[in-house]
């Protein structure tokens, strides 16, 4: 055990409790920073961290009290100002949020946190080009932590798309979550049509699925790179910069045509009891209610599994869990329903998830990688969105990500009743239309 009185701020960020908190145990974070502010009540950064933990726990009143306390201690602390901006952003008060983000950058013009949050706000309110340009200030190379020997500094970064680059070898470096890397596939065909020879470095869990998509034929899908790959690359681009390059060049992405025959898995890859689950004629619904626990907005985008109780009582449907189970409480809830099937232990990579998704009549998901996968497979999908959500789901002319995805959005902040009830009514009244 550590002596909490002896910890400084950098020690806290390297502690076991903070590690657990970073990977989704919000209670650990609240307890850790509650103890620390008692011991160090004049440390504004600790109050910011405690407020952020409460905000992630959707305790807005407590979060605001903590951020206000931090502001009283040090109104010129950039973290404090940015935290208050975050509070107002998550509360839906965008004008107030912008004021605090601008204050953050006045205090510290190099604040990456301030720029990234302002980027998200600008995209949310429709200032896409401004927001995407600000997003270029992110720490891009953090995605290369699993490629320690990756010597890419000599490769020139791509900053524009133009015809003079025809036949140039472009290395696309996949970054951030699985959903982000899947989404970028929408842009790859267009890059090829511009004349680039494209190599796409992706997470190994996506590799098997993506390398077999015939619509990406001609693109080298890689999970690791050789020295030869690096030497032959004329340009590099971090994948989440591609939407900015396309928007700036007024180019549209292109959908993919993925056939079931391109999925490398079949029922012979799984135990016989799995195949048996798919033999009845009931409508099959794939399901994901939460994403990666370490994702910074996971508590906002996720739904508590018990909220889906009314939907699970529709016995004409079979529900299949297409995400990893994070805790024992969820396992107990799952065991209550005979028509809710946990196949998560068979999801070793996205080739597995793609195979099972292809067998569904419908997918219901919050904002997770499953939505991007289902969209790429052109599978009918119901997307549950929080009121304040990832701005890429804002419908814009010719900018809809996936035609097969229908959005069900919160009308009230942090209230899932209405979108879930809307889905329930559709399932209840349109049994025969779901398969169409």
RODO-2510 file (C-alpha; in nm, 4 decimals, decimal comma):
residues 436
     n   res          X          Y          Z
     1     x     0,0000     0,0000     0,0000
     2     x     0,1178     0,3526    -0,0730
     3     x     0,1257     0,6307     0,1830
     4     x    -0,1239     0,8769     0,0408
     5     x     0,0300     1,1677     0,2340
     6     x     0,3630     1,1169     0,0594
     7     x     0,2234     1,1197    -0,2949
     8     x     0,2740     1,4132    -0,5263
     9     x     0,0664     1,4683    -0,8392
    10     x     0,2945     1,2699    -1,0709
    11     x     0,2972     0,9791    -0,8213
    12     x    -0,0814     0,9737    -0,8303
    13     x    -0,0874     0,9354    -1,2076
    14     x     0,1399     0,6310    -1,1766
    15     x    -0,0474     0,4616    -0,8896
    16     x    -0,2388     0,1313    -0,9110
    17     x    -0,5650     0,3031    -0,8134
    18     x    -0,5268     0,5559    -1,0930
    19     x    -0,4519     0,2749    -1,3381
    20     x    -0,7719     0,0932    -1,2364
    21     x    -0,9657     0,4183    -1,2654
    22     x    -0,8231     0,4840    -1,6131
    23     x    -0,9536     0,1458    -1,7236
    24     x    -1,3098     0,2051    -1,6168
    25     x    -1,3284     0,1699    -1,2381
    26     x    -1,4710     0,5163    -1,1736
    27     x    -1,5347     0,4460    -0,8042
    28     x    -1,1614     0,3891    -0,7563
    29     x    -1,0943     0,7313    -0,9019
    30     x    -1,3525     0,9053    -0,6847
    31     x    -1,2171     0,7375    -0,3710
    32     x    -0,8550     0,8107    -0,4620
    33     x    -0,9043     1,1811    -0,5312
    34     x    -1,1481     1,2272    -0,2422
    35     x    -0,8718     1,1125    -0,0065
    36     x    -0,6136     1,3270    -0,1800
    37     x    -0,8103     1,6532    -0,1654
    38     x    -0,8614     1,5992     0,2082
    39     x    -0,4851     1,5693     0,2477
    40     x    -0,4064     1,8451    -0,0058
    41     x    -0,7084     2,0806    -0,0112
    42     x    -0,5193     2,3634    -0,1864
    43     x    -0,4121     2,1633    -0,4913
    44     x    -0,6342     2,2773    -0,7797
    45     x    -0,5257     1,9880    -1,0021
    46     x    -0,6511     1,7322    -0,7502
    47     x    -0,9906     1,9038    -0,7334
    48     x    -1,0034     1,8977    -1,1144
    49     x    -0,9303     1,5241    -1,1144
    50     x    -1,1971     1,4587    -0,8512
    51     x    -1,4481     1,6645    -1,0496
    52     x    -1,3615     1,4782    -1,3666
    53     x    -1,4172     1,1442    -1,1896
    54     x    -1,7609     1,2642    -1,0740
    55     x    -1,8386     1,3882    -1,4259
    56     x    -1,7501     1,0458    -1,5699
    57     x    -1,9859     0,9011    -1,3081
    58     x    -2,2571     1,1372    -1,4429
    59     x    -2,2715     1,3264    -1,1119
    60     x    -2,2909     1,6740    -1,2603
    61     x    -2,3601     1,8655    -0,9380
    62     x    -2,0603     1,7155    -0,7584
    63     x    -1,8406     1,7699    -1,0643
    64     x    -1,9336     2,1387    -1,0803
    65     x    -1,8601     2,1877    -0,7071
    66     x    -1,5156     2,0359    -0,7519
    67     x    -1,4348     2,2445    -1,0591
    68     x    -1,5595     2,5625    -0,8888
    69     x    -1,3388     2,4841    -0,5871
    70     x    -1,0409     2,4408    -0,8199
    71     x    -1,1252     2,7753    -0,9843
    72     x    -1,1431     2,9488    -0,6445
    73     x    -0,7988     2,8099    -0,5624
    74     x    -0,6401     2,9082    -0,8943
    75     x    -0,8479     3,0820    -1,1628
    76     x    -0,5451     3,0917    -1,3955
    77     x    -0,4845     2,7187    -1,3957
    78     x    -0,5417     2,5975    -1,7551
    79     x    -0,6615     2,2549    -1,6326
    80     x    -0,9241     2,4236    -1,4161
    81     x    -1,0576     2,6365    -1,7010
    82     x    -1,0617     2,3443    -1,9414
    83     x    -1,2437     2,1287    -1,6848
    84     x    -1,5161     2,3909    -1,6472
    85     x    -1,5412     2,4030    -2,0259
    86     x    -1,5837     2,0267    -2,0284
    87     x    -1,8577     2,0469    -1,7656
    88     x    -2,0539     2,3007    -1,9702
    89     x    -1,9967     2,1042    -2,2914
    90     x    -2,1282     1,7809    -2,1413
    91     x    -2,4208     1,9794    -1,9996
    92     x    -2,5066     2,1139    -2,3452
    93     x    -2,4090     2,4771    -2,2778
    94     x    -2,1764     2,5188    -2,5735
    95     x    -2,1318     2,8970    -2,5643
    96     x    -2,0235     2,8854    -2,2001
    97     x    -1,7967     2,5903    -2,2760
    98     x    -1,6257     2,7807    -2,5567
    99     x    -1,5515     3,0725    -2,3205
   100     x    -1,3628     2,8459    -2,0827
   101     x    -1,1779     2,6648    -2,3626
   102     x    -1,0691     3,0013    -2,5064
   103     x    -0,9577     3,1080    -2,1566
   104     x    -0,7558     2,7872    -2,1330
   105     x    -0,5687     2,8721    -2,4518
   106     x    -0,5141     3,2320    -2,3420
   107     x    -0,3427     3,0987    -2,0298
   108     x    -0,1554     2,8256    -2,2146
   109     x    -0,1580     2,8575    -2,5929
   110     x    -0,0041     2,5083    -2,6215
   111     x    -0,2646     2,3296    -2,4089
   112     x    -0,3375     2,0115    -2,6030
   113     x    -0,6370     1,9361    -2,3784
   114     x    -0,7790     2,2826    -2,4520
   115     x    -0,7321     2,2469    -2,8278
   116     x    -0,8790     1,8975    -2,8425
   117     x    -1,1867     1,9896    -2,6408
   118     x    -1,2407     2,3051    -2,8449
   119     x    -1,2033     2,0891    -3,1571
   120     x    -1,4807     1,8581    -3,0386
   121     x    -1,7061     2,1534    -2,9545
   122     x    -1,6531     2,3191    -3,2953
   123     x    -1,7426     1,9959    -3,4753
   124     x    -2,0451     1,9473    -3,2498
   125     x    -2,1875     2,2892    -3,3405
   126     x    -2,1171     2,2392    -3,7120
   127     x    -1,7865     2,4235    -3,7578
   128     x    -1,6302     2,1095    -3,9014
   129     x    -1,3277     2,2493    -4,0809
   130     x    -1,2272     2,4603    -3,7801
   131     x    -1,2729     2,1649    -3,5473
   132     x    -1,0870     1,9154    -3,7648
   133     x    -0,7965     2,1575    -3,8047
   134     x    -0,7737     2,1999    -3,4272
   135     x    -0,7784     1,8220    -3,3935
   136     x    -0,4455     1,8129    -3,5771
   137     x    -0,2872     1,9297    -3,2480
   138     x    -0,3435     1,5878    -3,0864
   139     x    -0,0522     1,3710    -2,9798
   140     x    -0,0526     1,1552    -3,2917
   141     x     0,2346     0,9244    -3,2107
   142     x     0,0769     0,7756    -2,8994
   143     x    -0,0896     0,5204    -3,1290
   144     x     0,2527     0,3709    -3,2004
   145     x     0,3146     0,2410    -2,8467
   146     x     0,2781    -0,1182    -2,9693
   147     x     0,5279    -0,0548    -3,2506
   148     x     0,8349     0,0404    -3,0477
   149     x     1,0802    -0,0209    -3,3329
   150     x     0,8727     0,1804    -3,5783
   151     x     1,1158     0,4274    -3,7357
   152     x     0,8900     0,6652    -3,9259
   153     x     1,0406     1,0085    -3,8588
   154     x     1,2112     1,0149    -4,1980
   155     x     0,8776     0,9754    -4,3815
   156     x     0,7165     1,3042    -4,4840
   157     x     0,3688     1,3647    -4,3416
   158     x     0,0897     1,4169    -4,5952
   159     x    -0,0688     1,7612    -4,5543
   160     x    -0,2857     1,7870    -4,8678
   161     x    -0,4473     1,5776    -5,1398
   162     x    -0,3639     1,6714    -5,4961
   163     x    -0,3090     1,5055    -5,8311
   164     x     0,0672     1,5692    -5,8291
   165     x     0,0988     1,2904    -5,5731
   166     x    -0,0207     1,0216    -5,8146
   167     x     0,1657     0,6899    -5,7816
   168     x     0,3163     0,7944    -5,4489
   169     x     0,3292     0,5308    -5,1742
   170     x     0,1151     0,6422    -4,8788
   171     x     0,1411     0,4806    -4,5362
   172     x    -0,1818     0,5209    -4,3356
   173     x    -0,1147     0,4673    -3,9641
   174     x    -0,4285     0,3450    -3,7862
   175     x    -0,4893     0,5232    -3,4578
   176     x    -0,7333     0,5332    -3,1670
   177     x    -1,0106     0,2750    -3,1237
   178     x    -1,1280    -0,0148    -3,3382
   179     x    -1,4290     0,1847    -3,4591
   180     x    -1,2064     0,4721    -3,5719
   181     x    -0,9824     0,2370    -3,7698
   182     x    -1,2836     0,0675    -3,9284
   183     x    -1,4375     0,4027    -4,0233
   184     x    -1,1229     0,5046    -4,2103
   185     x    -1,1842     0,2170    -4,4539
   186     x    -1,4512     0,4423    -4,6082
   187     x    -1,1726     0,6730    -4,7275
   188     x    -0,9225     0,4188    -4,8589
   189     x    -1,0883     0,3488    -5,1958
   190     x    -1,0956     0,7207    -5,2693
   191     x    -0,7256     0,7502    -5,1838
   192     x    -0,6573     0,4725    -5,4344
   193     x    -0,8657     0,6486    -5,6985
   194     x    -0,6500     0,9603    -5,6457
   195     x    -0,3506     0,7513    -5,7493
   196     x    -0,1950     0,6665    -5,4136
   197     x    -0,0422     0,3252    -5,3493
   198     x    -0,1869     0,2730    -5,0018
   199     x    -0,0603     0,0675    -4,7086
   200     x    -0,2834     0,0623    -4,3989
   201     x    -0,1310    -0,0282    -4,0603
   202     x    -0,4131    -0,1541    -3,8337
   203     x    -0,4581    -0,3172    -3,4955
   204     x    -0,3956    -0,6911    -3,5192
   205     x    -0,7541    -0,7674    -3,4105
   206     x    -0,8793    -0,5984    -3,7303
   207     x    -0,6208    -0,7512    -3,9629
   208     x    -0,7871    -1,0825    -4,0584
   209     x    -1,1218    -0,9171    -4,1297
   210     x    -0,9895    -0,6267    -4,3369
   211     x    -0,7335    -0,8126    -4,5454
   212     x    -1,0078    -1,0285    -4,7009
   213     x    -1,2349    -0,7462    -4,8183
   214     x    -1,2206    -0,7504    -5,1982
   215     x    -1,3300    -0,3862    -5,2183
   216     x    -0,9960    -0,3017    -5,0535
   217     x    -0,8015    -0,5075    -5,3059
   218     x    -0,4904    -0,3169    -5,4050
   219     x    -0,4467    -0,1781    -5,0522
   220     x    -0,1839    -0,3458    -4,8382
   221     x    -0,3409    -0,4216    -4,5004
   222     x    -0,0667    -0,4668    -4,2392
   223     x    -0,0542    -0,5387    -3,8662
   224     x     0,3200    -0,4682    -3,8556
   225     x     0,5697    -0,3104    -4,0926
   226     x     0,9046    -0,4217    -4,2226
   227     x     1,2016    -0,1948    -4,2891
   228     x     1,1239    -0,2399    -4,6590
   229     x     0,7685    -0,1054    -4,6079
   230     x     0,9101     0,2038    -4,4391
   231     x     1,1779     0,2628    -4,7022
   232     x     0,9224     0,2424    -4,9825
   233     x     0,6778     0,4912    -4,8234
   234     x     0,6828     0,8380    -4,9791
   235     x     0,4311     0,9855    -4,7342
   236     x     0,2620     0,8945    -4,4077
   237     x    -0,0672     1,0071    -4,2609
   238     x    -0,2164     0,9295    -3,9213
   239     x    -0,5591     0,7872    -3,9940
   240     x    -0,7683     1,0386    -3,7985
   241     x    -0,6153     1,3201    -4,0052
   242     x    -0,7755     1,1810    -4,3212
   243     x    -1,1261     1,3278    -4,2535
   244     x    -0,9605     1,6709    -4,2246
   245     x    -0,7736     1,6260    -4,5556
   246     x    -1,0925     1,5144    -4,7295
   247     x    -1,3014     1,7967    -4,5827
   248     x    -1,0389     2,0546    -4,6768
   249     x    -1,0213     1,9159    -5,0326
   250     x    -1,4031     1,8873    -5,0603
   251     x    -1,3822     1,5147    -5,1321
   252     x    -1,6404     1,2555    -5,0288
   253     x    -1,5611     0,9101    -4,8973
   254     x    -1,6836     0,5912    -5,0650
   255     x    -1,8808     0,3038    -4,9126
   256     x    -1,7605    -0,0554    -4,9258
   257     x    -1,9321    -0,3618    -5,0677
   258     x    -1,8538    -0,6513    -4,8344
   259     x    -1,9985    -0,9891    -4,9271
   260     x    -2,0592    -1,2690    -4,6783
   261     x    -1,8267    -1,4905    -4,8809
   262     x    -1,5385    -1,2607    -4,7813
   263     x    -1,5822    -1,3416    -4,4112
   264     x    -1,3207    -1,5998    -4,3222
   265     x    -1,5112    -1,7600    -4,0343
   266     x    -1,7917    -2,0191    -4,0495
   267     x    -1,9844    -2,2215    -3,7937
   268     x    -1,7231    -2,4971    -3,8141
   269     x    -1,4900    -2,2593    -3,6263
   270     x    -1,7152    -2,2709    -3,3196
   271     x    -1,8670    -2,5338    -3,0851
   272     x    -2,1856    -2,7113    -3,1984
   273     x    -2,3957    -2,5335    -2,9344
   274     x    -2,3195    -2,2017    -3,1077
   275     x    -2,4511    -2,3288    -3,4391
   276     x    -2,7596    -2,4624    -3,2614
   277     x    -2,8437    -2,1124    -3,1376
   278     x    -2,8858    -1,9994    -3,4974
   279     x    -3,1096    -2,2847    -3,6159
   280     x    -3,4446    -2,1431    -3,5034
   281     x    -3,6353    -1,8956    -3,7187
   282     x    -3,6720    -1,6200    -3,4593
   283     x    -3,5390    -1,2760    -3,5494
   284     x    -3,1772    -1,2382    -3,4388
   285     x    -3,0543    -0,9134    -3,2873
   286     x    -2,6896    -0,8337    -3,2190
   287     x    -2,6296    -0,6167    -2,9151
   288     x    -2,3679    -0,3854    -2,7601
   289     x    -2,4570    -0,1482    -2,4762
   290     x    -2,1128    -0,0213    -2,3747
   291     x    -1,7717     0,0323    -2,5259
   292     x    -1,4131     0,0196    -2,4074
   293     x    -1,4110     0,1169    -2,0344
   294     x    -1,0951     0,3255    -2,0738
   295     x    -1,2568     0,5422    -2,3442
   296     x    -1,2868     0,8862    -2,1917
   297     x    -1,6595     0,9319    -2,2691
   298     x    -1,7633     0,5705    -2,2156
   299     x    -1,9927     0,6470    -1,9220
   300     x    -2,1852     0,8998    -2,1338
   301     x    -2,2263     0,6807    -2,4394
   302     x    -2,3021     0,3559    -2,2502
   303     x    -2,6309     0,2168    -2,1218
   304     x    -2,6779     0,0110    -1,8079
   305     x    -2,7766    -0,3379    -1,9169
   306     x    -3,0794    -0,3469    -1,6886
   307     x    -3,2297    -0,0575    -1,8885
   308     x    -3,2901    -0,3067    -2,1714
   309     x    -3,5166    -0,5289    -1,9598
   310     x    -3,8343    -0,4344    -2,1481
   311     x    -3,6737    -0,5136    -2,4823
   312     x    -3,5417    -0,8511    -2,3648
   313     x    -3,8968    -0,9503    -2,2705
   314     x    -3,9889    -0,9555    -2,6403
   315     x    -3,9704    -1,3338    -2,6715
   316     x    -4,0060    -1,3378    -3,0511
   317     x    -3,6475    -1,2150    -3,0703
   318     x    -3,3163    -1,3814    -2,9908
   319     x    -3,0519    -1,1385    -2,8638
   320     x    -2,6803    -1,2037    -2,9097
   321     x    -2,4146    -1,0169    -2,7119
   322     x    -2,1478    -0,8840    -2,9501
   323     x    -1,9238    -0,7165    -2,6925
   324     x    -1,7023    -0,8229    -2,4049
   325     x    -1,8683    -0,8526    -2,0626
   326     x    -1,7050    -0,6230    -1,8100
   327     x    -1,8384    -0,7349    -1,4700
   328     x    -2,0247    -1,0016    -1,2695
   329     x    -2,3327    -0,7825    -1,2304
   330     x    -2,3862    -0,7956    -1,6062
   331     x    -2,3409    -1,1745    -1,6060
   332     x    -2,6169    -1,2083    -1,3447
   333     x    -2,8534    -0,9943    -1,5511
   334     x    -2,7781    -1,1961    -1,8646
   335     x    -2,8594    -1,5226    -1,6862
   336     x    -3,2180    -1,4021    -1,6247
   337     x    -3,3188    -1,4192    -1,9917
   338     x    -3,3443    -1,7359    -2,1998
   339     x    -3,3402    -1,5356    -2,5242
   340     x    -3,0220    -1,3410    -2,4363
   341     x    -2,7118    -1,5302    -2,5478
   342     x    -2,3605    -1,4460    -2,4391
   343     x    -2,1245    -1,5345    -2,7238
   344     x    -1,8595    -1,2825    -2,6152
   345     x    -1,6005    -1,5492    -2,5307
   346     x    -1,5973    -1,6465    -2,8988
   347     x    -1,5096    -1,2935    -3,0141
   348     x    -1,1314    -1,3201    -3,0366
   349     x    -1,0976    -1,0642    -3,3165
   350     x    -1,3116    -0,8753    -3,5654
   351     x    -1,3265    -1,1683    -3,8046
   352     x    -1,5372    -1,3402    -3,5353
   353     x    -1,7476    -1,0317    -3,4680
   354     x    -1,8015    -0,9749    -3,8419
   355     x    -1,9136    -1,3357    -3,8932
   356     x    -2,1730    -1,3206    -3,6147
   357     x    -2,2851    -0,9717    -3,7182
   358     x    -2,3497    -1,1030    -4,0685
   359     x    -2,5929    -1,3569    -3,9204
   360     x    -2,8046    -1,0909    -3,7504
   361     x    -3,1295    -0,9451    -3,8813
   362     x    -3,0682    -0,6292    -3,6798
   363     x    -2,7944    -0,4746    -3,4668
   364     x    -2,8680    -0,2489    -3,1687
   365     x    -2,5702    -0,0649    -3,0240
   366     x    -2,4515     0,2438    -2,8476
   367     x    -2,1629     0,4402    -3,0038
   368     x    -1,9112     0,1548    -3,0241
   369     x    -1,6963    -0,0169    -3,2850
   370     x    -1,9869    -0,2554    -3,3521
   371     x    -2,1792     0,0270    -3,5216
   372     x    -1,8919     0,0916    -3,7618
   373     x    -1,8557    -0,2796    -3,8342
   374     x    -2,2288    -0,3237    -3,8850
   375     x    -2,2381    -0,0146    -4,1066
   376     x    -1,9537    -0,1448    -4,3227
   377     x    -2,1432    -0,4739    -4,3574
   378     x    -2,4543    -0,2747    -4,4593
   379     x    -2,6476    -0,4406    -4,1779
   380     x    -2,9675    -0,2779    -4,0484
   381     x    -2,8528    -0,1009    -3,7333
   382     x    -3,0181     0,1004    -3,4556
   383     x    -2,7648     0,3387    -3,2993
   384     x    -2,8397     0,4680    -2,9491
   385     x    -2,6839     0,8116    -2,9029
   386     x    -2,6478     1,0302    -2,5969
   387     x    -2,7743     1,3873    -2,6335
   388     x    -2,4152     1,5157    -2,6427
   389     x    -2,2352     1,2719    -2,8671
   390     x    -1,9538     1,2117    -3,1113
   391     x    -2,0057     1,4781    -3,3833
   392     x    -1,9313     1,2348    -3,6659
   393     x    -2,2926     1,1125    -3,6253
   394     x    -2,4320     1,4563    -3,7092
   395     x    -2,6127     1,4174    -4,0389
   396     x    -2,4747     1,6475    -4,3045
   397     x    -2,5535     1,6422    -4,6764
   398     x    -2,3457     1,3728    -4,8457
   399     x    -2,1647     1,3086    -4,5166
   400     x    -2,3730     1,0282    -4,3649
   401     x    -2,1295     0,7574    -4,2609
   402     x    -2,3471     0,4499    -4,3197
   403     x    -2,6808     0,4285    -4,5010
   404     x    -2,7935     0,1262    -4,2967
   405     x    -2,7667     0,3019    -3,9585
   406     x    -3,0718     0,4681    -3,7994
   407     x    -3,0149     0,6969    -3,5008
   408     x    -3,2188     0,6968    -3,1783
   409     x    -3,1017     0,9904    -2,9704
   410     x    -3,1620     1,1084    -2,6152
   411     x    -3,4026     1,4005    -2,5971
   412     x    -3,3058     1,4790    -2,2393
   413     x    -2,9538     1,4764    -2,1039
   414     x    -2,8555     1,1319    -1,9676
   415     x    -3,2092     0,9970    -2,0052
   416     x    -3,2291     0,6801    -2,2143
   417     x    -3,6018     0,6179    -2,1670
   418     x    -3,7291     0,7778    -2,4883
   419     x    -3,4821     0,6272    -2,7399
   420     x    -3,5137     0,2829    -2,5805
   421     x    -3,8924     0,3071    -2,5748
   422     x    -3,8919     0,4083    -2,9421
   423     x    -3,6897     0,0985    -3,0298
   424     x    -3,9185    -0,1178    -2,8167
   425     x    -4,2236     0,0045    -3,0085
   426     x    -4,0585    -0,0670    -3,3430
   427     x    -3,9661    -0,4204    -3,2361
   428     x    -4,3114    -0,4813    -3,0863
   429     x    -4,5140    -0,3567    -3,3827
   430     x    -4,2887    -0,4413    -3,6796
   431     x    -4,1901    -0,8009    -3,6234
   432     x    -4,2353    -0,8963    -3,9873
   433     x    -4,0491    -0,5923    -4,1233
   434     x    -3,7261    -0,6283    -3,9299
   435     x    -3,5842    -0,8897    -4,1677
   436     x    -3,6572    -0,6771    -4,4737
***
